[in-house]
Amino acid sequence: MRTHYYIALSSVSEGLMPMPEPGAKIETGVDKLVKLVAAEKKVSIEDAAKELGVPISLVQEWADFLEQEGLLDTEYSLSKSYLLEKRLSRDDVVQKSKEYDTKKDAFIRKVDIALGRLESETATFEALR
């Protein structure tokens, strides 16, 4: 059985981790941000970055993307920016969930292909030794 590995992008310093089983859900940093905002209802970008252990600039990128996708709102004050939970209709939630599951599945397939090629190239290099 082939063991897959992936790099946790939000915590590269942790190194390689075993790849989840097919069909398993992968929780990304963006997923964690959405959960945090849903739990807190309103959180500053700085506090979110601290809570998630990522740079403020990365949380801002995620927030910009999530706002464009209609998943959260941003409120600006003189000194801070806040992320706010955005209430979606049940139909919107179902649609967004399907869209993201499809994108995530496509990404996982691409990673599997890349890992397969990497393993093949590694085997070729080992054979040349």
C-alpha positions in Angstrom: 0.0 0.0 0.0 1.3 3.4 -1.0 1.4 6.0 1.8 0.7 9.5 0.7 2.2 12.6 2.3 1.2 16.2 2.1 2.7 19.4 3.4 0.5 21.3 5.9 0.7 24.7 4.1 -0.3 26.6 7.2 2.3 24.9 9.3 5.2 24.0 6.9 7.6 23.8 9.9 5.8 20.7 11.0 7.0 18.9 7.9 5.3 16.0 6.1 2.2 14.4 7.5 0.4 11.2 6.5 -2.2 11.9 3.7 -5.7 11.4 4.9 -7.7 8.4 3.6 -9.6 9.0 0.4 -12.9 10.7 1.1 -11.6 12.1 4.4 -12.1 15.8 4.9 -9.1 18.1 4.9 -9.4 21.2 7.1 -7.5 24.1 5.6 -6.5 27.4 7.2 -9.4 29.0 5.4 -11.7 26.4 6.9 -10.4 27.2 10.4 -10.8 30.9 9.8 -14.4 30.5 8.7 -15.1 28.3 11.9 -13.4 30.9 14.1 -15.5 33.8 12.7 -18.7 31.6 12.9 -17.9 30.9 16.6 -16.9 34.5 17.5 -19.4 36.3 15.2 -16.9 39.2 15.1 -13.1 38.9 15.3 -10.3 41.3 14.5 -7.9 40.2 11.7 -5.0 40.5 14.2 -6.7 38.2 16.8 -7.6 35.7 14.0 -4.0 35.6 12.9 -2.8 35.0 16.4 -5.4 32.4 17.1 -4.6 30.5 13.8 -0.8 31.0 14.1 -0.4 32.6 10.7 0.7 36.0 9.5 -1.8 38.9 9.5 -1.2 39.3 5.7 -2.3 35.7 5.1 -5.5 36.2 7.1 -6.2 39.4 5.1 -5.8 37.5 1.8 -8.1 34.7 3.1 -10.6 37.4 4.2 -10.5 39.2 0.9 -11.2 35.9 -0.9 -14.0 34.9 1.5 -15.6 38.3 1.2 -15.5 38.1 -2.6 -17.2 34.7 -2.4 -19.9 36.1 -0.1 -18.9 34.0 2.9 -18.0 36.8 5.4 -18.0 40.5 5.7 -15.2 42.9 6.7 -15.8 45.9 8.9 -13.2 48.7 9.0 -12.6 51.0 12.0 -9.9 53.6 12.5 -7.5 51.2 14.1 -8.6 47.7 13.3 -10.4 45.6 10.7 -12.9 43.0 11.8 -14.2 39.9 10.2 -17.9 39.3 10.6 -20.0 36.2 10.2 -22.3 36.4 7.1 -25.6 34.6 7.3 -26.3 32.5 4.2 -29.5 30.9 3.2 -29.7 27.1 3.3 -29.6 27.0 -0.5 -26.5 29.2 -0.5 -24.8 27.0 2.0 -25.5 23.8 0.0 -24.3 25.4 -3.2 -21.1 26.8 -1.7 -20.4 23.5 0.0 -20.7 21.6 -3.3 -18.5 24.1 -5.1 -15.8 23.9 -2.5 -15.9 20.1 -2.2 -15.5 19.9 -6.0 -12.5 22.3 -5.9 -11.0 20.5 -2.9 -11.4 17.1 -4.6 -9.8 18.4 -7.8 -6.9 19.8 -5.7 -6.4 16.4 -4.0 -6.4 14.6 -7.3 -3.7 17.0 -8.6 -1.6 16.4 -5.5 -2.0 12.6 -5.9 -0.8 12.9 -9.5 2.2 15.1 -8.5 3.1 12.7 -5.7 2.9 9.7 -8.1 5.2 11.5 -10.5 7.6 12.4 -7.7 7.7 8.8 -6.5 8.3 7.6 -10.1 11.2 10.1 -10.6 12.6 9.1 -7.2 12.5 5.4 -8.3 14.3 6.3 -11.5 17.0 8.2 -9.6 17.4 5.3 -7.2 17.8 2.9 -10.2 20.5 5.1 -11.7 22.5 5.0 -8.5 
